[in-house]
């Protein structure tokens, strides 16, 4: 994992965007570690780092949304190793709260299921994009602030 983190760190903002993209999809990856390393070891601009991380992470969630809109839940559960129970739970919340559930797509493990559920239920794509952006941006702001406060 360290070699992979070093790869992303080497590419600065682009590396942060790619790391957060992967973390936003169904790949198990921690973009927060890359962000912390970039902020601490390279002294990169926190605002630009948060922005590149947010854009990449939202793009990853929107990939999940589109996978959900085209694939069957049984296929998603089998191919992407997301438990059917998690998808069912996420779908219930999406049915109740709609596209605003995208705000919670930053939650580890459940966030992927939320993004996919938004797609399977064909939630409003612009509402999903906006709510996902707000949630992920807020999370990266908290991460960046926390890292810089500890240094």
Secondary structure, DSSP 8 states (H G I E B T S, - for coil): -HHHHHHHHHTHHHHHHHHHHHHHTTS---HHHHHHHIIIII---HHHHHHHHHHHHHHHHHHHHHHHHHS-HHHHHHHTT--HHHHHHHHHHHHHHGGGGGGGGGSTTHHHHHHHHHHHTT--HHHHHHHHHHHHHHHHHHHHHHHHHH-
